[in-house]
Amino acid sequence: MFSFLKKDYHTIFVNELDDLIGKINLIDIREPGEVGFGTIQTATNIPMGNLLEHPDKYLKKDQTYYLMCQSGMRSARATSALKKVGYNVINVKGGYGAYGGKYTK
């Protein structure tokens, strides 16, 4: 009945992230100006537009990636789009706006 509400990707909450830092491929999909306000030490910055335009340049289909943005909205859209074309991606819900962990730089 409400199939439009069904997600086609996996999500973790940002408060689950600290135990995974250093063990996962974390991609910060915010724009460079946003990253200047702080990011997670092990995150790789690939702006969402670049990632979605050329995912094969940045991702391998046999690896898992966690996508994170400011609030979790852009990462949810990017996760959905990349999942549809065969990438193993996980959305980090809450994003940097909700992250209060110890791994920022």
N, C-alpha and C positions, 0 to 999 in steps of 0.2 A: 503494500500500500504506500509506504513512504520510502521507496527505493532511492529517491533523490537524496535522502539523508545518509545513506550507507556510504561509508568510506571504503575506498579500494586500496588502502595502504595502512601500514602499521604506524602507531604513534607511541612515543614515550613522553612523560612529563619532564619538564626541565629540572625538577627536583630529583630526578633519578640519574642525572647526568654525571655528577661528581665521581661516582663509583666506576664510571666507564671512561673517564678522561685518560688518555694515553693508551687506551686499548681499542679505540674505534677510529674510523675515518670520519672526522667531524668537519663539515663544510659550512662556513659562515656565508650565507648567500646575500648578505646586505651589501649596499654600495660602499665604495672606499671611504666616503665621507662619514658614513655611519660607523665604520670599523674604527675610525680615529677616536671615538669615544670609549673604546674598550672592546676587547674580544677575549676569547678563551685561548690560552697559550698554544694549545695543540691544533687549533682550528686553521683550516686553509680557507682564505677568502676567495670565493668565486662568485661574483655578482650573479643574481638570478637570471638576468637576460643572457649573459654569456653562457651560463650553464645550460639553459634550455635551448639556446640556438645551436650549440655544438657539444652535446653531452659526451660524445665519443672522444672528444679532445681531453676531457677531464676525468671521466669515469670508466671503469671496467665492469662488464656485466657479471663477472664472477666474484665481485667484492660487495660488501655492504657499506653504505654511507648514511650518515645521520645529517640531516639538513636543519639548519637553525637560522632564524632571522630575528627581527626585533620583537615581534609579538607571537609568531607562530602561524600567521595568516599566509604570508608569502611562501614559507617553507611547506605549508600544507598544499598549496597550489602546485608548487614545484615537485613535491613528492608524488602527487597524483599524476602529473604529466609524465614524469620520468618512469614511474611504475608501469604506466600504459605502454611504454616502448621498451620494457624489459630490464630496467635497472632495479637493483635491490636497494631501496632507499627507505629511510625511516624519518618521520617528522618529529622534531623536538617541539612539543607544544608548550607555549608560554614564552619561548624565546629569551633573548637577552634582557628584555624588559622585566622578566620575572626571575632571572637568574641571580641568585645571591651567593653563589659558590665561591670557592677559594682559588679558582684557577684563571682569574682574569689577568690581563696585562694591559 
